[in-house]
Amino acid sequence: MQKWEYFITPLPVHTPGAILNNWGKQGWELVQIVMNEQGGSVAYMKRPLDAEPTTTEETNG
């Protein structure tokens, strides 16, 4: 089963596209943008977690 990691970040009014593109390059997918009570935007992001190591050798590197 796919497991996800989530991230929430404010979006500045003057550069939201640049911020979202930066996170996208790091593997984050935009889920939703919500306006907060102060009038700013908050982005909810997710990306898949890597599969967990199955042996102690992989765990210890």
Z-matrix of the N, CA and C atoms (Angstrom, degrees):
N
C 1 1.446
C 2 1.530 1 109.01
N 3 1.311 2 116.37 1 135.73
C 4 1.460 3 121.69 2 179.51
C 5 1.525 4 110.40 3 -67.77
N 6 1.324 5 115.92 4 133.01
C 7 1.463 6 121.66 5 174.63
C 8 1.522 7 107.55 6 -111.67
N 9 1.340 8 116.12 7 148.65
C 10 1.450 9 121.86 8 -174.21
C 11 1.517 10 111.69 9 -122.86
N 12 1.303 11 114.79 10 152.32
C 13 1.457 12 124.41 11 172.42
C 14 1.529 13 105.66 12 -113.61
N 15 1.339 14 117.12 13 139.09
C 16 1.461 15 120.88 14 -176.66
C 17 1.525 16 110.93 15 -119.64
N 18 1.325 17 115.17 16 153.07
C 19 1.461 18 121.78 17 -177.90
C 20 1.525 19 107.99 18 -146.96
N 21 1.302 20 117.37 19 136.02
C 22 1.462 21 122.66 20 178.40
C 23 1.524 22 107.75 21 -120.54
N 24 1.337 23 116.87 22 130.81
C 25 1.459 24 120.38 23 -177.65
C 26 1.531 25 110.99 24 -142.26
N 27 1.324 26 117.12 25 141.90
C 28 1.468 27 118.98 26 173.62
C 29 1.532 28 109.81 27 -70.83
N 30 1.318 29 115.97 28 150.07
C 31 1.467 30 121.28 29 177.15
C 32 1.517 31 109.10 30 -112.45
N 33 1.327 32 117.73 31 118.67
C 34 1.462 33 119.81 32 177.54
C 35 1.529 34 110.30 33 -67.53
N 36 1.303 35 116.62 34 144.75
C 37 1.462 36 122.93 35 -176.79
C 38 1.524 37 111.46 36 -61.10
N 39 1.333 38 117.36 37 -37.51
C 40 1.465 39 120.73 38 -172.21
C 41 1.533 40 114.52 39 -82.91
N 42 1.355 41 119.99 40 -17.41
C 43 1.478 42 119.55 41 -177.56
C 44 1.533 43 113.53 42 -144.29
N 45 1.323 44 119.90 43 46.87
C 46 1.467 45 118.57 44 -177.22
C 47 1.527 46 112.90 45 -64.34
N 48 1.322 47 117.95 46 -37.71
C 49 1.464 48 120.56 47 -179.84
C 50 1.515 49 112.48 48 -63.55
N 51 1.324 50 116.60 49 -42.36
C 52 1.460 51 120.40 50 179.55
C 53 1.529 52 110.91 51 -63.80
N 54 1.324 53 116.05 52 -40.64
C 55 1.467 54 120.20 53 179.08
C 56 1.529 55 109.92 54 -64.26
N 57 1.337 56 116.61 55 -47.97
C 58 1.469 57 119.88 56 -179.12
C 59 1.524 58 111.72 57 -64.34
N 60 1.322 59 118.14 58 -38.99
C 61 1.471 60 120.63 59 176.95
C 62 1.522 61 111.38 60 -63.24
N 63 1.324 62 116.51 61 -39.72
C 64 1.464 63 120.26 62 178.31
C 65 1.526 64 111.01 63 -61.52
N 66 1.325 65 117.29 64 -47.85
C 67 1.473 66 120.34 65 179.16
C 68 1.525 67 110.43 66 -65.64
N 69 1.327 68 117.81 67 -37.66
C 70 1.462 69 121.05 68 178.33
C 71 1.516 70 112.33 69 -60.85
N 72 1.326 71 117.47 70 -38.79
C 73 1.467 72 121.27 71 177.19
C 74 1.517 73 112.20 72 -64.33
N 75 1.340 74 116.40 73 -22.21
C 76 1.461 75 121.18 74 178.92
C 77 1.531 76 111.64 75 -93.66
N 78 1.333 77 116.53 76 8.76
C 79 1.454 78 120.72 77 175.22
C 80 1.514 79 115.76 78 95.28
N 81 1.331 80 117.24 79 3.64
C 82 1.467 81 120.20 80 -179.99
C 83 1.517 82 110.40 81 -84.91
N 84 1.330 83 116.26 82 138.91
C 85 1.456 84 122.93 83 176.87
C 86 1.524 85 108.97 84 -110.23
N 87 1.329 86 116.20 85 132.55
C 88 1.458 87 120.76 86 178.29
C 89 1.527 88 109.27 87 -71.10
N 90 1.331 89 116.04 88 128.55
C 91 1.460 90 121.67 89 177.23
C 92 1.519 91 110.25 90 -100.35
N 93 1.343 92 115.87 91 -44.89
C 94 1.455 93 119.64 92 -175.98
C 95 1.524 94 110.20 93 -163.20
N 96 1.327 95 116.42 94 150.46
C 97 1.460 96 122.74 95 170.29
C 98 1.516 97 106.97 96 -116.80
N 99 1.334 98 115.95 97 130.31
C 100 1.461 99 121.89 98 -177.96
C 101 1.518 100 108.54 99 -125.00
N 102 1.320 101 116.21 100 139.11
C 103 1.463 102 121.18 101 173.76
C 104 1.526 103 108.09 102 -81.81
N 105 1.344 104 117.17 103 129.53
C 106 1.464 105 119.13 104 177.98
C 107 1.528 106 110.03 105 -87.64
N 108 1.319 107 116.11 106 175.47
C 109 1.467 108 121.21 107 -175.33
C 110 1.526 109 113.23 108 -62.74
N 111 1.328 110 117.30 109 -25.59
C 112 1.460 111 121.54 110 -179.36
C 113 1.530 112 111.95 111 -86.22
N 114 1.333 113 118.45 112 -0.69
C 115 1.459 114 121.84 113 178.27
C 116 1.515 115 114.34 114 95.21
N 117 1.320 116 118.39 115 -1.53
C 118 1.458 117 120.97 116 177.48
C 119 1.521 118 111.23 117 -87.95
N 120 1.319 119 115.82 118 169.14
C 121 1.464 120 121.83 119 179.60
C 122 1.517 121 110.00 120 -105.28
N 123 1.319 122 114.79 121 144.04
C 124 1.456 123 122.02 122 176.41
C 125 1.524 124 107.60 123 -125.81
N 126 1.331 125 116.81 124 130.62
C 127 1.458 126 121.75 125 179.88
C 128 1.527 127 109.85 126 -101.79
N 129 1.316 128 114.73 127 134.56
C 130 1.467 129 122.03 128 174.74
C 131 1.524 130 106.94 129 -104.97
N 132 1.324 131 115.95 130 123.03
C 133 1.456 132 122.56 131 -174.43
C 134 1.524 133 109.95 132 -121.04
N 135 1.349 134 115.82 133 156.58
C 136 1.458 135 120.16 134 173.85
C 137 1.523 136 108.99 135 -145.31
N 138 1.336 137 115.47 136 157.12
C 139 1.462 138 121.23 137 170.97
C 140 1.520 139 107.71 138 -152.39
N 141 1.328 140 117.40 139 152.40
C 142 1.460 141 119.97 140 -178.84
C 143 1.517 142 110.63 141 -68.97
N 144 1.326 143 115.08 142 141.89
C 145 1.457 144 120.32 143 172.14
C 146 1.514 145 107.84 144 -78.72
N 147 1.323 146 117.23 145 144.05
C 148 1.453 147 121.04 146 175.36
C 149 1.523 148 108.66 147 -65.32
N 150 1.317 149 115.93 148 154.61
C 151 1.461 150 119.92 149 177.01
C 152 1.526 151 109.24 150 -60.62
N 153 1.311 152 115.77 151 140.84
C 154 1.464 153 120.18 152 179.99
C 155 1.521 154 109.79 153 -72.04
N 156 1.340 155 118.11 154 142.36
C 157 1.470 156 120.70 155 177.45
C 158 1.531 157 110.33 156 -59.64
N 159 1.344 158 114.64 157 144.92
C 160 1.454 159 119.45 158 -177.30
C 161 1.526 160 113.26 159 -104.57
N 162 1.337 161 118.55 160 -11.08
C 163 1.459 162 121.11 161 178.95
C 164 1.515 163 110.00 162 -126.94
N 165 1.327 164 116.53 163 159.86
C 166 1.461 165 119.81 164 178.75
C 167 1.523 166 111.02 165 -67.49
N 168 1.334 167 117.86 166 -28.52
C 169 1.456 168 119.99 167 177.32
C 170 1.519 169 110.73 168 -62.37
N 171 1.331 170 117.62 169 -44.88
C 172 1.461 171 120.60 170 178.05
C 173 1.516 172 111.08 171 -65.86
N 174 1.323 173 117.60 172 -35.15
C 175 1.456 174 121.69 173 179.82
C 176 1.516 175 111.70 174 -67.66
N 177 1.323 176 116.86 175 -40.28
C 178 1.465 177 121.36 176 -176.53
C 179 1.527 178 112.54 177 -88.63
N 180 1.315 179 117.48 178 -2.98
C 181 1.440 180 121.85 179 171.94
C 182 1.456 181 115.36 180 81.81
